[in-house]
Amino acid sequence: MFIPRLKSLAIGALALCVAVPAMAQQVTLAHDKAFWDPGWTATAAEAGFTPTAYPTDQFVGFIQSSVAAGTQPGLFTWWTGRALDDLAASGGIAPVDEIWDKAIADGQFPEGLRALFSVDGKAYALPVNVARWVVLYNKDTFAKNGLSEPKTWEEFEAAMATLKAAGITPINATVQDGWRGFIWFQELMLRTNPDAYNALHSGELAYDSPEVKAAFDIWTDWASKGYFSDPRSTTEAPDFAGGNAAMYLMGEWVIGGLKEAGMDVDNNLGVFLMPNRDPAMASTLIVEGGPLVLSAKATEADRAAFEYWATEKAANTWAKSMQLFNGNLNVAPPNPVFGEVTAAMSEKDTVAYQRWWEAVPTEIRGDLVAELSSFVLNPTADQAAQAMANMQALNADYWANR
Amino acid sequence: MGDRSMSDSELGALDAERLGSADVRQRRRNALTGALFAAPALLFVTSFLLYPVAMNVWYSFTAWRKFEGLGEWAGLANYQRLATNPNFEAAAINTGIWVIASLVLPVALALALAVLLNGARFSDTAKTLFFLPRVLAPTAAGVIWYYVYAPNGVLNGFLSLFVGPVDRGWLFEDSTITPAIIVAFVWQTVGLPMVLLLIGLAAIPRDPIEAAQIDGATPGQVFLHVTLPLLLPTILVVVIISVLAGFTAFDHIWVMAQSFPGKRRLSLTVLMYYEAFTNNAWAFASAIAVVLGGIVLAVTWLQAVLQERVDRMLK
């Protein structure tokens, strides 16, 4: 009786001894992107990490408090721009320049991509997602209405007029989930005055300046002509996939959602870069980066799992499982759109601009986007004036206290 | 021997001492047993209520924002910010509307339902039906009602049958969003006060009612002068529950106002969440929580005093 018990005890102790180092080696990748689950599962199987999903609000709170307490997870997703600046300044993440140096030398990533994931010249993240913000369009709808991809501003406006006359909503745009109000503001600022677009983010330009008003005037005009879909819809991507509108300005990450909603993205989804109002202006495009960061207290196992994301293998698994592009030069495009965008950017020598969401101060971002959403819901000249005045009040107050 | 012997009084004192020490030991044992029984609850309340509340009060006096300022003393700065925050006033007014609505509507409706269903035919089925929404998670109820109020939803479809095409965005307009969410809230919460009032009604003795009826009182007079006063203690409990629910309403608002640009102004709880989880102004959000908690505490205390007076009056 005693001996078998002793044996069990010994086996238990042995199991514990084996389990403890194994547990210590466990790598956690925390993220707020549960909608990328198939991608996390596929990559986790290759790199040996455990993906842990949180709702976005709780995720931000968890990371900020865990960094303050020094207990942050080994790997976690974050945002570029000001959010990455804050995180790097906190000292909670490790610089990863040597990983970038090697990846660039190995031909994995272009040198130009590094800046998006850097703070003050130091790289702090690897990309899990690089989304170019382009105009997606329904090829069938365009063909039925005798339209081809617009190359100029005038052609774009003419295409919208043709579609509207045919009873088709030209552009799919909503305020779903409260954050999408900035999308057309960002695009119209970039297409009319990219320098002004950048100056807004550093507080050098007022939100009620003539440059901003010019963008709002175009926006108001297009809305008055009925070029935008019902902004109150809460099924934005499925609306477009179902053919409710002809064009959809969004990051490439939406393509997976369109496919899931039943759209034949391989054959019926077209893409073009939104033309500039002035054809003499340089080709520009909003590029959104989805960064993965490495804790300043990372273990060797954490680092190994992190380095996996700089490989072609990770990029291909990610692309196949999620239809997502992480900027890797050797990845097979997950669908034709990605290849076309890359080719168009290369042909036009397109300059990348940061997304408004990541570029504006996070302290006032929520209030600013609420003003833009109010305009999307009520796109009149009066509401535009109100939005500009309110945004400038927030902006001025923020920069006055810096 | 004689020297060693003790007098009766000495023996008595010794016995008393022995008995006393036994009594003390017993009392100590009882106290220890009591403490052990209370320990899990005390530990739970301290860990998950008192400690977080104390920490929240502390954070409200710091400069904690995003990753920094956690240990930095900011004095009353966060409380001063409340006065200048453009959203605080609107959120406080809307919270007031919520408190009044959640007090008047569920209590009045629950009282009407309880009186109608008390002893009525099929009352069990009706009670179950009215209580059923209560078992849903508030977020699930919010999602259901979101689609009721959607521009192409059930409500607009129903109204269109009578007044022609209706394309109202009930959850996208300042004037309709709060009443719309309150309706969803009342739909879900009316079941509990109804059940409590039904229990209260069942506990009312028949004698005073029968006496009033024999004296020729009409059903209305019986209800107003006999039933209602005797139901007052239960009504007060329902009032306390409803007022607290009004102050702390969050889930329905958060879910149903997800795409509404002015959602941060819809209640103090939403503003608190927004400042914490969207703006990451943790210390400022803590100050909102302290203010809200203080108001709720004061109202609860007032109601407790009122209840005591009612109890005394009824005795």
Chai-1 contact restraints between the chains, C-beta under 6 A:
chainA,res_idxA,chainB,res_idxB,connection_type,confidence,min_distance_angstrom,max_distance_angstrom,comment,restraint_id
A,D57,B,F277,contact,1.0,0.0,6.0,A-B,restraint_1
A,G61,B,F277,contact,1.0,0.0,6.0,A-B,restraint_2
A,Q64,B,K66,contact,1.0,0.0,6.0,A-B,restraint_3
A,Q64,B,F67,contact,1.0,0.0,6.0,A-B,restraint_4
A,V67,B,F67,contact,1.0,0.0,6.0,A-B,restraint_5
A,A68,B,L70,contact,1.0,0.0,6.0,A-B,restraint_6
A,D86,B,K66,contact,1.0,0.0,6.0,A-B,restraint_7
A,D86,B,F67,contact,1.0,0.0,6.0,A-B,restraint_8
A,S90,B,F67,contact,1.0,0.0,6.0,A-B,restraint_9
A,V175,B,S259,contact,1.0,0.0,6.0,A-B,restraint_10
A,Q176,B,S259,contact,1.0,0.0,6.0,A-B,restraint_11
A,D177,B,Q258,contact,1.0,0.0,6.0,A-B,restraint_12
A,D177,B,S259,contact,1.0,0.0,6.0,A-B,restraint_13
A,G178,B,S259,contact,1.0,0.0,6.0,A-B,restraint_14
A,R232,B,P151,contact,1.0,0.0,6.0,A-B,restraint_15
A,R232,B,G169,contact,1.0,0.0,6.0,A-B,restraint_16
A,R232,B,F172,contact,1.0,0.0,6.0,A-B,restraint_17
A,G366,B,T278,contact,1.0,0.0,6.0,A-B,restraint_18
A,G366,B,N279,contact,1.0,0.0,6.0,A-B,restraint_19
A,A370,B,P261,contact,1.0,0.0,6.0,A-B,restraint_20
A,S373,B,P261,contact,1.0,0.0,6.0,A-B,restraint_21
A,S374,B,P261,contact,1.0,0.0,6.0,A-B,restraint_22
A,L377,B,F172,contact,1.0,0.0,6.0,A-B,restraint_23
